[in-house]
Amino acid sequence: MEKEKVVLAYSGGLDTSVILKWLENTYQYEVIAVCINVGQEEDFDAIQQKALSTGAIKSYVLDVTEEFITDYIYPTLKAGAVYEDDYLLGTSFARPLMAKKLVEIAENEGAVAIAHGATGKGNDQVRFEASVKALNPYIKLIAPWRIWDLKSREDCIEYALKNDIPIPVTKKDIYSRDNNIWHISHEGGNLEDPWNQHDDSIYKLSVSPENAPDTPAYVEIQFETGIPVAVDGVKYSPIELLTVLNEVAGAHGVGIIDIVENRLVGMKSRGVYETPGGTLLFEAHKTLEKLTLDRATMSFKKSVSEKYAQLVYDGLWFTPLKEALDQFVDSTQQCVTGAVKLKLFKGSCSAVASTSPYSLYSEDFATFGEDDVYNQQDAEGFINLFALPLTIRALMNHNKDQKNKTDKKVI
């Protein structure tokens, strides 16, 4: 009888290597390992070979870094989506793309299930599984950490030894990390106590702000309809552009945050995030929108940005609401074209200049000097109408007070 197939989201680490063998032993599945490259630095050849040597019948390594930037990062950037005012969603928007690729391979290979290594405490289990359900609800989902008897890293090591799974002989890293071309996150270890100040040695993409250069650097980013296309006048591909910005920002300690966030599953968690290039892009994009969007659109888009961030964080990428919000966001970006100059200095990033052919700023109107285009006397009528509700309310209160005084005298 032909065995059924399962597609496993595979990283080559201890957990997913154990899961690979566990799926074989528990369900007698044929396992297809899929490692998805979204810009993280890994030895992908070694990962592919390890999957095969551990028992996978096939091992895929998919480089989807450019698709990740253009179809997931850029829409979120254009939306201005930031979760709880701080988190630039680096892990969140990578998961739906990974789920999409897992579904595609499962369909092509005739697999009946998709398995992942996310725990029952985190957000990623929701992001993976909600995305799979949205794309193909007929595929079974397996989350070993929610159902197996292994409860700790030590249990996984023991299982690996019993099943001849190669374990790298390296010192255990106390932190749980996730990285891609957009960011790297650090959780666990001494970060689990929010009273502990994090150690600067944790950084992988950045220097500490204190150790950054003593002189500022200036970076100019050019946008076309909300999408970054050039740095300092040089046009780059999406991967090249983000790589350049990561290097520049990381060297100046820009993009480091230490936050406590609300997980979707109900608990709070503390993490340190490095998002160097992404921080520059968000600051520049926000500045350019202030130059090119009218007040009413900016105000409404702020509420859209907040909702968009929550959808992405919660794993609801493939939803009708997300698609509808994308349509609104894209309509606001038609004039978000121009350049922004940023100043980087010891961890800070601030916009110091901006220009756009669609700028709504008019020096002729805004000048404090003499002008021929604005009649200041017009402001009086505007103020009278603008403040009319306040005037009517004040008159009503005044009349009421006068009536009360008159009634008291009569008594």
Long-range contacts (C-beta under 8 A, 24 or more apart in sequence): 3-28, 3-29, 3-30, 4-29, 4-30, 4-111, 4-112, 4-113, 5-29, 5-30, 5-31, 5-32, 5-57, 5-109, 5-110, 5-111, 5-112, 5-113, 6-30, 6-31, 6-32, 6-111, 6-112, 6-113, 6-114, 6-115, 6-142, 7-32, 7-34, 7-102, 7-105, 7-106, 7-109, 7-111, 7-113, 7-114, 7-115, 8-32, 8-33, 8-34, 8-56, 8-114, 8-115, 8-116, 9-34, 9-36, 9-98, 9-102, 9-114, 9-115, 9-116, 9-117, 9-128, 10-34, 10-35, 10-47, 10-51, 10-56, 10-59, 11-35, 11-42, 11-47, 11-117, 12-42, 12-46, 12-47, 12-50, 12-51, 14-153, 14-156, 14-157, 14-160, 14-167, 15-117, 15-145, 15-156, 16-117, 17-50, 17-51, 17-54, 17-160, 17-165, 17-166, 18-150, 18-156, 18-159, 18-160, 18-163, 18-165, 19-115, 19-117, 19-144, 20-51, 20-54, 20-55, 20-56, 21-54, 21-55, 21-159, 21-160, 21-163, 21-165, 22-144, 22-148, 22-150, 22-159, 23-115, 23-142, 23-144, 24-55, 25-163, 26-148, 27-142, 29-113, 30-57, 31-55, 31-56, 31-57, 32-56, 32-57, 32-58, 32-59, 32-60, 32-105, 32-109, 32-111, 33-58, 33-59, 33-60, 34-59, 34-60, 34-62, 34-101, 34-102, 34-105, 35-59, 35-60, 35-61, 35-62, 36-61, 36-62, 36-64, 36-97, 36-98, 36-101, 36-102, 37-61, 37-62, 37-63, 37-64, 37-65, 38-64, 38-65, 38-68, 38-94, 38-97, 38-98, 38-180, 38-181, 39-65, 39-68, 39-180, 39-181, 39-182, 39-239, 39-242, 40-179, 40-180, 40-181, 41-179, 50-166, 53-166, 54-165, 54-166, 58-109, 60-105, 62-101, 64-97, 64-101, 65-180, 65-181, 65-239, 66-237, 66-238, 66-239, 67-97, 68-94, 68-97, 68-180, 68-181, 68-182, 69-181, 69-182, 69-238, 69-239, 69-242, 70-238, 71-97, 72-96, 72-97, 72-317, 73-182, 73-242, 73-278, 74-226, 74-227, 74-238, 75-326, 75-329, 76-308, 76-309, 76-312, 77-226, 77-227, 77-228, 77-278, 77-281, 77-282, 77-285, 78-226, 78-227, 78-285, 78-329, 78-330, 78-332, 78-333, 78-336, 79-304, 79-305, 79-308, 79-309, 79-325, 79-326, 79-329, 80-282, 80-285, 80-286, 80-289, 80-301, 80-302, 80-305, 80-308, 81-305, 81-306, 81-308, 81-309, 81-312, 82-282, 82-305, 82-309, 83-261, 83-309, 83-310, 83-312, 83-313, 84-259, 84-261, 84-262, 84-309, 86-257, 86-259, 86-261, 87-257, 87-259, 87-261, 87-273, 87-313, 88-182, 88-183, 88-273, 88-275, 88-278, 88-279, 88-282, 89-309, 89-312, 89-313, 90-178, 90-180, 90-182, 90-183, 90-184, 90-185, 90-273, 90-275, 90-278, 91-123, 91-124, 91-178, 91-180, 91-183, 91-185, 92-123, 92-127, 92-312, 92-313, 92-315, 93-312, 93-317, 94-178, 94-180, 94-182, 95-124, 95-127, 95-128, 95-131, 95-315, 96-127, 96-131, 96-315, 96-317, 96-318, 98-128, 99-127, 99-128, 99-131, 99-132, 99-135, 100-131, 100-135, 102-128, 102-132, 103-131, 103-132, 103-135, 103-136, 103-139, 106-136, 106-139, 107-136, 111-139, 112-139, 112-140, 113-139, 113-140, 113-141, 113-142, 114-139, 114-140, 114-141, 114-142, 115-141, 115-142, 115-143, 115-144, 116-141, 116-142, 116-143, 117-144, 117-145, 118-143, 118-145, 119-145, 119-146, 120-145, 120-146, 121-263, 121-265, 121-267, 122-263, 122-265, 123-263, 123-264, 123-265, 123-313, 123-314, 123-315, 126-264, 126-265, 126-314, 126-315, 127-314, 127-315, 127-317, 128-315, 129-315, 130-314, 130-315, 130-316, 130-318, 131-315, 131-317, 131-318, 134-318, 134-319, 135-318, 175-202, 177-204, 179-204, 181-239, 181-242, 181-243, 181-246, 182-242, 182-275, 182-277, 182-278, 183-255, 183-273, 183-274, 183-275, 183-278, 184-273, 184-274, 185-271, 185-272, 185-273, 186-271, 186-272, 186-273, 186-274, 187-269, 187-270, 187-271, 187-272, 191-270, 191-271, 191-272, 192-270, 194-260, 194-270, 198-258, 198-272, 202-272, 203-256, 203-274, 204-274, 205-246, 205-250, 205-255, 205-274, 205-276, 206-249, 206-250, 206-251, 206-253, 206-254, 206-255, 206-256, 206-274, 206-276, 207-250, 207-251, 207-252, 207-253, 208-253, 208-256, 208-347, 209-252, 209-253, 209-256, 209-346, 209-347, 209-348, 210-253, 210-346, 211-253, 212-251, 212-252, 212-253, 212-345, 212-346, 212-347, 213-251, 213-252, 213-346, 214-346, 215-345, 216-252, 216-343, 216-344, 216-345, 217-248, 217-251, 217-252, 217-343, 217-344, 217-345, 218-341, 218-342, 218-343, 218-344, 218-352, 219-245, 219-248, 219-249, 219-280, 219-341, 219-342, 219-344, 220-339, 220-340, 220-341, 220-342, 221-245, 221-280, 221-281, 221-284, 221-339, 221-340, 221-342, 222-338, 222-339, 223-284, 223-285, 223-288, 223-336, 223-337, 223-338, 223-339, 223-340, 224-337, 225-333, 225-334, 225-335, 225-336, 225-337, 226-285, 226-330, 226-332, 226-333, 226-336, 227-333, 228-281, 228-284, 228-285, 242-277, 242-278, 242-281, 243-277, 244-277, 245-276, 245-277, 245-278, 245-280, 245-281, 246-276, 246-277, 248-276, 248-277, 248-280, 248-344, 249-276, 249-277, 249-279, 249-280, 249-344, 249-349, 250-274, 250-276, 250-277, 252-344, 252-345, 252-346, 252-347, 253-346, 253-347, 254-279, 254-280, 254-344, 254-347, 254-348, 254-349, 255-279, 255-280, 255-349, 256-347, 264-313, 264-314, 264-315, 279-349, 280-342, 280-344, 280-349, 283-340, 283-342, 283-349, 283-350, 283-351, 284-340, 284-342, 284-351, 285-336, 285-340, 286-351, 287-340, 287-351, 287-354, 288-336, 288-337, 288-338, 288-339, 288-340, 288-354, 288-356, 289-332, 289-336, 290-354, 291-338, 291-354, 291-355, 291-356, 291-359, 291-360, 291-361, 292-335, 292-336, 292-337, 292-338, 292-356, 292-358, 292-359, 292-360, 293-332, 293-335, 293-336, 293-360, 294-360, 297-332, 301-328, 301-329, 301-332, 304-328, 304-329
